[in-house]
Amino acid sequence: MSSKYLIFLGCAIPYRVASYEISARKVLAKLGVELVEMPEFNCCGLPLDPVSHETMLILAARNLALAEQTGLNILTLCPGCAGTLKKVNKILKEDKALREQINGHLKESGLEFKGTVETKHIVQVLTEDVGLEKIKEAVVNPLTMLKVAEHVGCHLLRPRDIIGFDEPEDPQTLKKLIEATGATCLDYVDETECCGAPSVGVSDKVALQLARDKFNHVKAVEAQALITICPFCHIMFDTNELRIERMFSETYGIPVLHYPQLLGLAMGMTPEELAFNELRVDTSKMLQVLKGVN
């Protein structure tokens, strides 16, 4: 039985991380998840929360109200978008006075928030709707030669009372999804530490040091790739790996893949189909490992 979702792309993915969207669409289509376009969406609101909480609520509520008009739940690729839409959905459903206040703004656009749809991140859809067994059945090229590390990021797990998905201090969902491809998912020091991206606007130095720590820990367990499920985490690692190598005279050579790219390889898709050409860190050595070439 197929699942049907409105796809919410957010701001960064269409312009900066096309490889995530391309690979996710191809993998989900093969697994029977139908995606319906949401052409009138706006920013989820997350970047505006520190500046104007009310504006964040209005932006998120507008997206949710648009989805309610279609009767479809929302699928996002970005944990930040998923977390914001989940949070605002919960807040407005529980606070009648605030809901009426926000609906006063939405009324100007002919919209009304009712709280009738859900938002899920792609990892949640793959786990809860598709299921690990169906994913394993779709694997035609098990990645048994490959050893990788995972980076879940912050927003998919926290705050727990709103997200309610996986264990923030010891997340297992992405590891299970990785292992479903046949690849080995390695444990490493400080797996749940932030990628550093939120610190960029405050201190470039702190952000790069956080990313450097992550690369050193991943390198220490000899992972052949780092797997992400967040566009901003991916940008932080994939964009800055070569820069960090130059700054600190270190060598990592660790390609950074979106999970759908890893899964797509296991499902028999080619690197070209999965937009590997969009990645900045060279993947050729990893792909040779999969071919059994040392």
BALOBA-1460 file (C-alpha; in Angstrom, 3 decimals):
// residues 294
<rec num="1" residu="m" x="0.000" y="0.000" z="0.000"/>
<rec num="2" residu="s" x="1.439" y="3.357" z="-0.981"/>
<rec num="3" residu="s" x="1.664" y="6.435" z="1.229"/>
<rec num="4" residu="k" x="0.844" y="9.892" z="-0.066"/>
<rec num="5" residu="y" x="2.382" y="13.091" z="1.290"/>
<rec num="6" residu="l" x="2.747" y="16.752" z="0.468"/>
<rec num="7" residu="i" x="6.483" y="17.378" z="0.126"/>
<rec num="8" residu="f" x="7.730" y="20.445" z="1.991"/>
<rec num="9" residu="l" x="11.170" y="21.363" z="0.643"/>
<rec num="10" residu="g" x="11.865" y="24.436" z="2.775"/>
<rec num="11" residu="c" x="14.356" y="27.129" z="1.834"/>
<rec num="12" residu="a" x="17.837" y="25.586" z="1.643"/>
<rec num="13" residu="i" x="17.285" y="22.321" z="-0.211"/>
<rec num="14" residu="p" x="16.076" y="23.583" z="-3.636"/>
<rec num="15" residu="y" x="18.916" y="26.102" z="-3.880"/>
<rec num="16" residu="r" x="21.840" y="24.575" z="-2.017"/>
<rec num="17" residu="v" x="21.313" y="20.819" z="-1.583"/>
<rec num="18" residu="a" x="19.648" y="19.576" z="-4.773"/>
<rec num="19" residu="s" x="21.336" y="16.187" z="-4.353"/>
<rec num="20" residu="y" x="19.222" y="15.523" z="-1.247"/>
<rec num="21" residu="e" x="15.955" y="16.255" z="-3.040"/>
<rec num="22" residu="i" x="16.895" y="14.299" z="-6.171"/>
<rec num="23" residu="s" x="17.961" y="11.165" z="-4.287"/>
<rec num="24" residu="a" x="15.038" y="11.335" z="-1.853"/>
<rec num="25" residu="r" x="12.454" y="11.609" z="-4.620"/>
<rec num="26" residu="k" x="13.909" y="8.606" z="-6.483"/>
<rec num="27" residu="v" x="14.158" y="6.403" z="-3.404"/>
<rec num="28" residu="l" x="10.691" y="7.280" z="-2.102"/>
<rec num="29" residu="a" x="9.097" y="6.677" z="-5.503"/>
<rec num="30" residu="k" x="10.606" y="3.180" z="-5.658"/>
<rec num="31" residu="l" x="9.346" y="2.455" z="-2.145"/>
<rec num="32" residu="g" x="5.777" y="3.440" z="-3.016"/>
<rec num="33" residu="v" x="5.647" y="6.834" z="-1.301"/>
<rec num="34" residu="e" x="3.773" y="9.285" z="-3.523"/>
<rec num="35" residu="l" x="4.827" y="12.918" z="-3.234"/>
<rec num="36" residu="v" x="2.462" y="15.760" z="-4.080"/>
<rec num="37" residu="e" x="3.952" y="19.197" z="-4.711"/>
<rec num="38" residu="m" x="3.212" y="22.046" z="-2.315"/>
<rec num="39" residu="p" x="3.850" y="25.048" z="-4.604"/>
<rec num="40" residu="e" x="2.599" y="27.857" z="-2.366"/>
<rec num="41" residu="f" x="4.603" y="27.051" z="0.744"/>
<rec num="42" residu="n" x="6.730" y="29.619" z="2.531"/>
<rec num="43" residu="c" x="9.626" y="29.355" z="4.995"/>
<rec num="44" residu="c" x="8.795" y="27.076" z="7.954"/>
<rec num="45" residu="g" x="9.482" y="30.015" z="10.265"/>
<rec num="46" residu="l" x="12.391" y="28.576" z="12.230"/>
<rec num="47" residu="p" x="14.991" y="31.273" z="11.327"/>
<rec num="48" residu="l" x="12.608" y="34.015" z="12.525"/>
<rec num="49" residu="d" x="11.807" y="32.539" z="15.938"/>
<rec num="50" residu="p" x="14.529" y="34.445" z="17.834"/>
<rec num="51" residu="v" x="13.463" y="37.707" z="16.170"/>
<rec num="52" residu="s" x="9.676" y="37.393" z="16.172"/>
<rec num="53" residu="h" x="7.957" y="34.391" z="17.730"/>
<rec num="54" residu="e" x="4.576" y="35.486" z="16.380"/>
<rec num="55" residu="t" x="5.893" y="35.739" z="12.811"/>
<rec num="56" residu="m" x="7.302" y="32.217" z="13.143"/>
<rec num="57" residu="l" x="3.900" y="30.968" z="14.317"/>
<rec num="58" residu="i" x="2.112" y="32.665" z="11.398"/>
<rec num="59" residu="l" x="4.517" y="31.280" z="8.784"/>
<rec num="60" residu="a" x="4.327" y="27.735" z="10.123"/>
<rec num="61" residu="a" x="0.558" y="27.898" z="10.569"/>
<rec num="62" residu="r" x="0.135" y="29.083" z="6.982"/>
<rec num="63" residu="n" x="2.011" y="26.020" z="5.714"/>
<rec num="64" residu="l" x="-0.082" y="23.743" z="7.903"/>
<rec num="65" residu="a" x="-3.320" y="25.418" z="6.776"/>
<rec num="66" residu="l" x="-2.333" y="24.969" z="3.114"/>
<rec num="67" residu="a" x="-1.716" y="21.284" z="3.776"/>
<rec num="68" residu="e" x="-5.067" y="20.964" z="5.538"/>
<rec num="69" residu="q" x="-6.814" y="22.196" z="2.385"/>
<rec num="70" residu="t" x="-5.449" y="19.151" z="0.543"/>
<rec num="71" residu="g" x="-6.136" y="16.704" z="3.356"/>
<rec num="72" residu="l" x="-2.569" y="15.380" z="3.087"/>
<rec num="73" residu="n" x="0.101" y="15.098" z="5.758"/>
<rec num="74" residu="i" x="3.469" y="16.792" z="5.211"/>
<rec num="75" residu="l" x="6.804" y="15.086" z="4.530"/>
<rec num="76" residu="t" x="9.960" y="17.152" z="5.010"/>
<rec num="77" residu="l" x="13.611" y="16.448" z="4.259"/>
<rec num="78" residu="c" x="14.807" y="19.042" z="6.782"/>
<rec num="79" residu="p" x="14.659" y="18.217" z="10.517"/>
<rec num="80" residu="g" x="14.430" y="21.935" z="11.336"/>
<rec num="81" residu="c" x="11.343" y="22.318" z="9.174"/>
<rec num="82" residu="a" x="9.842" y="19.121" z="10.607"/>
<rec num="83" residu="g" x="10.495" y="20.239" z="14.159"/>
<rec num="84" residu="t" x="9.038" y="23.717" z="13.637"/>
<rec num="85" residu="l" x="5.884" y="22.467" z="11.915"/>
<rec num="86" residu="k" x="5.399" y="19.794" z="14.595"/>
<rec num="87" residu="k" x="5.929" y="22.340" z="17.380"/>
<rec num="88" residu="v" x="3.535" y="24.955" z="15.994"/>
<rec num="89" residu="n" x="0.925" y="22.295" z="15.236"/>
<rec num="90" residu="k" x="1.046" y="21.153" z="18.866"/>
<rec num="91" residu="i" x="1.102" y="24.676" z="20.360"/>
<rec num="92" residu="l" x="-1.863" y="25.937" z="18.341"/>
<rec num="93" residu="k" x="-3.956" y="22.816" z="18.887"/>
<rec num="94" residu="e" x="-3.493" y="23.144" z="22.664"/>
<rec num="95" residu="d" x="-3.881" y="26.946" z="23.010"/>
<rec num="96" residu="k" x="-7.276" y="28.133" z="21.796"/>
<rec num="97" residu="a" x="-6.609" y="31.837" z="22.409"/>
<rec num="98" residu="l" x="-3.317" y="31.760" z="20.496"/>
<rec num="99" residu="r" x="-4.919" y="29.726" z="17.713"/>
<rec num="100" residu="e" x="-7.624" y="32.365" z="17.298"/>
<rec num="101" residu="q" x="-4.975" y="35.112" z="17.272"/>
<rec num="102" residu="i" x="-2.930" y="33.395" z="14.547"/>
<rec num="103" residu="n" x="-6.054" y="32.537" z="12.557"/>
<rec num="104" residu="g" x="-6.900" y="36.248" z="12.623"/>
<rec num="105" residu="h" x="-3.760" y="36.830" z="10.553"/>
<rec num="106" residu="l" x="-4.362" y="33.820" z="8.283"/>
<rec num="107" residu="k" x="-7.914" y="34.974" z="7.550"/>
<rec num="108" residu="e" x="-6.490" y="37.810" z="5.445"/>
<rec num="109" residu="s" x="-5.273" y="35.122" z="3.027"/>
<rec num="110" residu="g" x="-8.455" y="33.082" z="3.225"/>
<rec num="111" residu="l" x="-6.798" y="30.409" z="5.381"/>
<rec num="112" residu="e" x="-7.576" y="28.826" z="8.739"/>
<rec num="113" residu="f" x="-5.473" y="26.525" z="10.900"/>
<rec num="114" residu="k" x="-7.526" y="23.604" z="12.257"/>
<rec num="115" residu="g" x="-4.861" y="21.122" z="13.359"/>
<rec num="116" residu="t" x="-5.907" y="18.236" z="11.119"/>
<rec num="117" residu="v" x="-2.573" y="17.245" z="9.533"/>
<rec num="118" residu="e" x="0.713" y="15.765" z="10.729"/>
<rec num="119" residu="t" x="4.298" y="16.488" z="9.724"/>
<rec num="120" residu="k" x="6.932" y="13.763" z="9.385"/>
<rec num="121" residu="h" x="10.616" y="13.873" z="8.501"/>
<rec num="122" residu="i" x="11.712" y="11.452" z="5.764"/>
<rec num="123" residu="v" x="13.439" y="9.231" z="8.353"/>
<rec num="124" residu="q" x="10.154" y="8.911" z="10.227"/>
<rec num="125" residu="v" x="8.274" y="8.051" z="7.021"/>
<rec num="126" residu="l" x="10.852" y="5.432" z="6.050"/>
<rec num="127" residu="t" x="10.696" y="3.859" z="9.505"/>
<rec num="128" residu="e" x="6.981" y="4.078" z="10.305"/>
<rec num="129" residu="d" x="5.255" y="4.033" z="6.913"/>
<rec num="130" residu="v" x="7.595" y="2.040" z="4.672"/>
<rec num="131" residu="g" x="9.234" y="-0.083" z="7.365"/>
<rec num="132" residu="l" x="12.651" y="-1.690" z="7.623"/>
<rec num="133" residu="e" x="11.481" y="-4.982" z="6.125"/>
<rec num="134" residu="k" x="10.212" y="-3.370" z="2.924"/>
<rec num="135" residu="i" x="13.447" y="-1.369" z="2.662"/>
<rec num="136" residu="k" x="15.505" y="-4.549" z="3.035"/>
<rec num="137" residu="e" x="13.378" y="-6.225" z="0.349"/>
<rec num="138" residu="a" x="14.138" y="-3.295" z="-2.006"/>
<rec num="139" residu="v" x="17.908" y="-3.751" z="-1.586"/>
<rec num="140" residu="v" x="19.374" y="-5.471" z="-4.650"/>
<rec num="141" residu="n" x="22.974" y="-4.406" z="-4.130"/>
<rec num="142" residu="p" x="23.792" y="-4.859" z="-0.405"/>
<rec num="143" residu="l" x="26.563" y="-2.478" z="0.674"/>
<rec num="144" residu="t" x="28.291" y="-5.107" z="2.812"/>
<rec num="145" residu="m" x="31.789" y="-3.852" z="1.954"/>
<rec num="146" residu="l" x="31.049" y="-0.401" z="3.352"/>
<rec num="147" residu="k" x="31.616" y="0.952" z="6.866"/>
<rec num="148" residu="v" x="30.044" y="4.314" z="7.587"/>
<rec num="149" residu="a" x="29.269" y="6.695" z="10.442"/>
<rec num="150" residu="e" x="25.969" y="8.493" z="10.961"/>
<rec num="151" residu="h" x="25.172" y="12.047" z="11.994"/>
<rec num="152" residu="v" x="21.574" y="12.570" z="13.085"/>
<rec num="153" residu="g" x="21.872" y="16.226" z="14.070"/>
<rec num="154" residu="c" x="19.924" y="18.147" z="16.691"/>
<rec num="155" residu="h" x="16.462" y="19.020" z="15.373"/>
<rec num="156" residu="l" x="15.265" y="15.502" z="14.549"/>
<rec num="157" residu="l" x="15.578" y="14.524" z="18.200"/>
<rec num="158" residu="r" x="14.961" y="17.610" z="20.324"/>
<rec num="159" residu="p" x="12.898" y="18.818" z="22.126"/>
<rec num="160" residu="r" x="11.727" y="15.315" z="22.931"/>
<rec num="161" residu="d" x="8.266" y="16.320" z="24.230"/>
<rec num="162" residu="i" x="7.454" y="17.817" z="20.805"/>
<rec num="163" residu="i" x="9.338" y="15.563" z="18.392"/>
<rec num="164" residu="g" x="8.648" y="12.323" z="20.273"/>
<rec num="165" residu="f" x="10.800" y="10.366" z="17.871"/>
<rec num="166" residu="d" x="13.852" y="8.287" z="18.811"/>
<rec num="167" residu="e" x="16.054" y="8.713" z="21.884"/>
<rec num="168" residu="p" x="17.979" y="12.039" z="21.892"/>
<rec num="169" residu="e" x="20.930" y="10.704" z="23.885"/>
<rec num="170" residu="d" x="21.207" y="7.377" z="22.061"/>
<rec num="171" residu="p" x="19.429" y="7.563" z="18.685"/>
<rec num="172" residu="q" x="19.036" y="4.269" z="16.838"/>
<rec num="173" residu="t" x="16.671" y="4.947" z="13.930"/>
<rec num="174" residu="l" x="19.210" y="6.152" z="11.360"/>
<rec num="175" residu="k" x="21.597" y="3.348" z="12.349"/>
<rec num="176" residu="k" x="18.893" y="0.771" z="11.643"/>
<rec num="177" residu="l" x="18.107" y="2.415" z="8.296"/>
<rec num="178" residu="i" x="21.808" y="2.363" z="7.386"/>
<rec num="179" residu="e" x="22.136" y="-1.294" z="8.382"/>
<rec num="180" residu="a" x="19.106" y="-2.101" z="6.201"/>
<rec num="181" residu="t" x="21.301" y="-1.230" z="3.189"/>
<rec num="182" residu="g" x="23.841" y="-3.881" z="4.232"/>
<rec num="183" residu="a" x="26.433" y="-1.298" z="5.304"/>
<rec num="184" residu="t" x="27.998" y="-1.378" z="8.770"/>
<rec num="185" residu="c" x="27.214" y="1.653" z="10.941"/>
<rec num="186" residu="l" x="30.129" y="2.381" z="13.259"/>
<rec num="187" residu="d" x="29.871" y="3.899" z="16.727"/>
<rec num="188" residu="y" x="32.185" y="6.811" z="17.494"/>
<rec num="189" residu="v" x="32.919" y="9.380" z="20.205"/>
<rec num="190" residu="d" x="30.390" y="12.210" z="20.671"/>
<rec num="191" residu="e" x="28.005" y="11.005" z="17.960"/>
<rec num="192" residu="t" x="25.216" y="13.322" z="19.103"/>
<rec num="193" residu="e" x="27.339" y="16.479" z="19.101"/>
<rec num="194" residu="c" x="26.176" y="19.382" z="16.878"/>
<rec num="195" residu="c" x="27.719" y="19.778" z="13.408"/>
<rec num="196" residu="g" x="28.575" y="23.407" z="14.180"/>
<rec num="197" residu="a" x="26.334" y="25.063" z="11.588"/>
<rec num="198" residu="p" x="24.203" y="27.075" z="14.065"/>
<rec num="199" residu="s" x="27.404" y="28.703" z="15.365"/>
<rec num="200" residu="v" x="28.511" y="30.034" z="11.958"/>
<rec num="201" residu="g" x="26.725" y="33.351" z="12.379"/>
<rec num="202" residu="v" x="28.360" y="33.914" z="15.764"/>
<rec num="203" residu="s" x="31.816" y="32.392" z="15.355"/>
<rec num="204" residu="d" x="33.171" y="30.776" z="12.231"/>
<rec num="205" residu="k" x="36.088" y="29.491" z="14.288"/>
<rec num="206" residu="v" x="33.871" y="27.666" z="16.798"/>
<rec num="207" residu="a" x="31.727" y="26.178" z="14.013"/>
<rec num="208" residu="l" x="34.727" y="24.813" z="12.122"/>
<rec num="209" residu="q" x="36.243" y="23.411" z="15.296"/>
<rec num="210" residu="l" x="33.040" y="21.491" z="16.035"/>
<rec num="211" residu="a" x="33.038" y="20.069" z="12.508"/>
<rec num="212" residu="r" x="36.750" y="19.258" z="12.821"/>
<rec num="213" residu="d" x="36.109" y="17.327" z="16.046"/>
<rec num="214" residu="k" x="33.415" y="15.331" z="14.268"/>
<rec num="215" residu="f" x="35.723" y="14.477" z="11.346"/>
<rec num="216" residu="n" x="38.500" y="13.394" z="13.707"/>
<rec num="217" residu="h" x="36.167" y="11.090" z="15.626"/>
<rec num="218" residu="v" x="34.733" y="9.616" z="12.422"/>
<rec num="219" residu="k" x="38.222" y="9.136" z="10.989"/>
<rec num="220" residu="a" x="39.357" y="7.403" z="14.204"/>
<rec num="221" residu="v" x="36.917" y="4.516" z="13.617"/>
<rec num="222" residu="e" x="37.956" y="4.337" z="9.924"/>
<rec num="223" residu="a" x="34.523" y="5.158" z="8.514"/>
<rec num="224" residu="q" x="34.458" y="5.310" z="4.719"/>
<rec num="225" residu="a" x="31.623" y="7.868" z="4.603"/>
<rec num="226" residu="l" x="29.547" y="10.092" z="6.872"/>
<rec num="227" residu="i" x="25.764" y="9.830" z="6.448"/>
<rec num="228" residu="t" x="23.492" y="12.817" z="7.100"/>
<rec num="229" residu="i" x="19.736" y="13.455" z="7.051"/>
<rec num="230" residu="c" x="19.778" y="17.246" z="7.444"/>
<rec num="231" residu="p" x="20.551" y="19.776" z="4.690"/>
<rec num="232" residu="f" x="22.375" y="22.143" z="7.046"/>
<rec num="233" residu="c" x="24.486" y="19.411" z="8.636"/>
<rec num="234" residu="h" x="25.333" y="18.207" z="5.145"/>
<rec num="235" residu="i" x="26.322" y="21.709" z="4.002"/>
<rec num="236" residu="m" x="28.461" y="22.163" z="7.117"/>
<rec num="237" residu="f" x="30.402" y="18.943" z="6.566"/>
<rec num="238" residu="d" x="30.497" y="18.623" z="2.777"/>
<rec num="239" residu="t" x="31.284" y="22.303" z="2.143"/>
<rec num="240" residu="n" x="33.880" y="22.677" z="4.873"/>
<rec num="241" residu="e" x="35.759" y="19.374" z="4.932"/>
<rec num="242" residu="l" x="38.395" y="20.478" z="2.418"/>
<rec num="243" residu="r" x="38.605" y="23.883" z="4.090"/>
<rec num="244" residu="i" x="39.213" y="22.285" z="7.501"/>
<rec num="245" residu="e" x="41.867" y="20.002" z="6.013"/>
<rec num="246" residu="r" x="43.723" y="23.053" z="4.704"/>
<rec num="247" residu="m" x="43.315" y="25.099" z="7.889"/>
<rec num="248" residu="f" x="44.576" y="22.392" z="10.243"/>
<rec num="249" residu="s" x="46.924" y="20.498" z="7.883"/>
<rec num="250" residu="e" x="44.878" y="17.324" z="8.270"/>
<rec num="251" residu="t" x="43.525" y="14.767" z="5.813"/>
<rec num="252" residu="y" x="40.145" y="13.080" z="6.138"/>
<rec num="253" residu="g" x="38.952" y="11.993" z="2.704"/>
<rec num="254" residu="i" x="35.514" y="11.195" z="4.143"/>
<rec num="255" residu="p" x="32.674" y="11.694" z="1.639"/>
<rec num="256" residu="v" x="29.450" y="13.084" z="3.109"/>
<rec num="257" residu="l" x="26.309" y="11.391" z="1.749"/>
<rec num="258" residu="h" x="22.612" y="11.990" z="2.257"/>
<rec num="259" residu="y" x="20.948" y="8.828" z="3.544"/>
<rec num="260" residu="p" x="18.767" y="8.528" z="0.394"/>
<rec num="261" residu="q" x="21.974" y="8.429" z="-1.675"/>
<rec num="262" residu="l" x="23.262" y="5.501" z="0.379"/>
<rec num="263" residu="l" x="19.915" y="3.726" z="0.176"/>
<rec num="264" residu="g" x="19.664" y="4.440" z="-3.542"/>
<rec num="265" residu="l" x="23.001" y="2.707" z="-4.177"/>
<rec num="266" residu="a" x="21.742" y="-0.337" z="-2.286"/>
<rec num="267" residu="m" x="18.536" y="-0.272" z="-4.360"/>
<rec num="268" residu="g" x="20.603" y="-0.498" z="-7.551"/>
<rec num="269" residu="m" x="20.631" y="3.136" z="-8.629"/>
<rec num="270" residu="t" x="23.763" y="4.684" z="-10.099"/>
<rec num="271" residu="p" x="25.778" y="7.525" z="-8.538"/>
<rec num="272" residu="e" x="24.737" y="9.661" z="-11.526"/>
<rec num="273" residu="e" x="21.031" y="9.050" z="-10.840"/>
<rec num="274" residu="l" x="21.571" y="9.975" z="-7.202"/>
<rec num="275" residu="a" x="23.338" y="13.278" z="-7.974"/>
<rec num="276" residu="f" x="26.727" y="12.271" z="-6.563"/>
<rec num="277" residu="n" x="28.189" y="14.916" z="-8.893"/>
<rec num="278" residu="e" x="26.713" y="17.572" z="-6.574"/>
<rec num="279" residu="l" x="28.885" y="16.432" z="-3.649"/>
<rec num="280" residu="r" x="32.070" y="18.389" z="-2.997"/>
<rec num="281" residu="v" x="34.107" y="15.666" z="-1.296"/>
<rec num="282" residu="d" x="35.364" y="12.997" z="-3.712"/>
<rec num="283" residu="t" x="33.383" y="9.727" z="-3.505"/>
<rec num="284" residu="s" x="35.469" y="7.689" z="-5.976"/>
<rec num="285" residu="k" x="37.407" y="5.756" z="-3.316"/>
<rec num="286" residu="m" x="34.196" y="4.792" z="-1.517"/>
<rec num="287" residu="l" x="32.585" y="3.671" z="-4.767"/>
<rec num="288" residu="q" x="35.667" y="1.545" z="-5.565"/>
<rec num="289" residu="v" x="35.243" y="-0.185" z="-2.207"/>
<rec num="290" residu="l" x="31.693" y="-1.084" z="-3.208"/>
<rec num="291" residu="k" x="33.037" y="-2.587" z="-6.431"/>
<rec num="292" residu="g" x="35.536" y="-4.623" z="-4.451"/>
<rec num="293" residu="v" x="38.524" y="-2.620" z="-5.715"/>
<rec num="294" residu="n" x="41.229" y="-1.772" z="-3.151"/>
